[in-house]
Amino acid sequence: MQSNLVNFIQILRSHEVRVSPAETLDAVEVATTLGYADRGLLRDGLAMTLAKTPEEEAIFMLCFDRYFQQSLADFSASEEQGPTAEEANTSPAENAAQQAHDFAATQIAALQLAAEDNPNLRSLLETPLMQSLLSNERNELTLAINQAAEQVGLQEIKMFTQKGQFTRRILDAMGEDQIRNTVIALEQVASPALPVLQRYRDTLREQVRGYVERAHLLRAEGKTRQFMDEILSKTRLNNIEHIYLHKVHELIRKMAKKLATRHSRKRKLLKRGRLDMPKTLRKGIPHDGVMFNTYWRQTRKEKPQILAVCDVSGSVAAYAKFLLLFLYSLQDILPKVRSFAFSSHLGEVSAYFDDYPVEKAIELVNWKYGGATDYGNSLLDFAKLALDDINSNTTVIILGDARNNNGDPKLEIMQHIYQRARQVIWLNPESRRAWGSGDSEMLRYQSACHFSAECNNLKQLERIVDQILKSSR
Amino acid sequence: MHIQDFPQLASVEAIEQGFESYGYICSRKIATAVFLAFQLRKPVLVEGPPGVGKTELAKTLAQLLDTPLIRLQCYEGLDEAKALYEWKYGKQLLYTQILKEKLGDLLQGAQSLADSVAKLHQFGDIFYSEEFLEPRPLLKAMQQEKGAVLLIDEVDKSDYEFESLLLEILSDYQISIPEIGTVKALSTPMVFLTSNNTRDISDALKRRCLHLYIPFPTVELEERIVLSRVPDVDDQLRQQLVGFVHSLRQLDLKKAPAISETIDWARSLLLLHAQHLEEEMVRSTLNVLLKYEEDIEATHAELRTLLKDSATDNSQAP
């Protein structure tokens, strides 16, 4: 049972519930304290140690039900028989059960009769698999399926395409091939026992198929998702198809949240303000009342302000979608983010992000500010809108390819921003080799940035922003 | 460490009954959490919307076990001097003043400075001993011989640094005081941490705790709670008012009414001698349930349909 619990925890992990080894130990302890008799109690108890948020608890409940669902259907082949089933509907249940039993008995008798002049069938009937099938030993069969599944490594299942393969392998491991061969042999002689044996074979197959199905749901769902996320975060942003937009949005949200918690406002001891008399006195006591160190009453919260400027012109349209998505998530999470968008002119779009859901907001921004690029003009607009607000606490992030259609780059404004802000960061979706080629002004703008980087997939974006936030403190 | 044994906590059912006898109707899940907390000696992190009885849980447990309840209210800027211990500086100063002459006498025989220092060393750290230690809630909970219920309320309001401070206490039930050494708990306290989810609690802290989420109760459970807290309300009114509160929770409100509000409302209806829910009465007492003006206004508009719904619900139920 313990290995069962460990398996279950493995599954939870693949569903993005983070369970540490220490928690695994706790879970085992909980299970031994509560016992395995009361399922609901065990579930609640395990949920308390393994799931740490309401969302995780919901996932836990789902997985628990799927994993510990061990009901196997009836193997007595009689159940699906037409006449018996009909009679069962009309006559009292007890009577029907008796009849079903009788029917099963006649079936077995028929098989045994046929076995007398068929050595193949006789040896088959003596195998443990057939024995438990005949006597409808559900526990033994479940056990056999479990063992076979372990033997063929069912826990490695990843894709839905593997389902058929695993079903076959489990059946083989259980010795189903013997039934199969016998059925073929019986077909050739057209034995009366043929339909009976066929029915047993089909029920068994169905059960195993169901078992594999459940295993796939449990194990592969999480793995496929992880796989997807991994791929998406490494793909160049302009190559991601539109249908994945909502998936990417989720990824970006997660990422932005991670960044925000890691870099949330930090308190810092001040060096001036009102004196904290009690504390200063107390700390002075070891020095016989001489106040060597002074302590101040206030602590200051760092309130980093971020101004994000995003190019939404045609040349970067494919990236802009994701960069806007990133801005949206960032504004959702960090308190002081102002977002701007531009192509030929620039405007503040924070309000759109606050008021509309993400897709609508992005659409509106694209519609309002999309067009041909004019960095010079846009920088002028930006200076008008926000230059006065830029101070030593401000980080300015510019997302764009710096392709200015050979217009005036207005470098002096960039220089101005550079001097006032704590940090100016330029993220360019083009690769470094292309910077400065053709109408790209990147090399010139670079001179007025504290930091500039190539950024064209989510992994890079996360790494860069993490770095920025770290150094901005 | 002494491990106190409480027969009241022998099984999940016993806990349920024990809590009920003190007027706290708990769901099976809550009872399981208390049982596990006691069996595994682990703290419980209780989360949930305000007013569902997180603090009350610890209070009732203290009553049930007949142990002191030690409460630490967290707030921004809470530090170890207020949570763990502090030296009684005043007393230390006073004693050094008083003992000045005594010390002079003691050191009279000393020949040299080194000699007198050696003499002083014989007395050990008199001024940094337990007599001069002012225990704050966390240390106090460790010092209770018969066990205690320690309630660390609204831990999400404290700073991250404070959470790290809690880690040693919660996993090993001990406190390191540099001048004295490690103080172990005389008897393991039952620890409850509550959080209103204003921010995420760090993983390190979560890992050490059992995690209990208390949601709004089901209709049936809430009726039992109202019955136990306000027994004088008659059956029909109780059903109606609980049904009404439940339908209120379905609305998009800034702050949904919690159990404590339901109880308050039941009490006020009782004071007003209400027999059943009347629109006028509900309208005038809505401020007991809802704490924001905009919520009250939103509800006013839909009051009639809400009342009709909760009335028909109840007529169908029996």
Interface residues (C-beta under 8 A of the other chain):
Chain A: R18 S20 A22 E23 D26 E29 V30 T33 L34 G40 L41 D44 G45 A47 M48 T49 A51 K52 T53 P54 E57 T261 R267 L281 R282 I285 G289 T299
Chain B: V12 R28 K29 T32 A33 L36 Q39 L40 K42 V44 E47 G77 Y89 Q92 L93 D159 D200 D203 K206 R207 L210 H211 L212 Y213
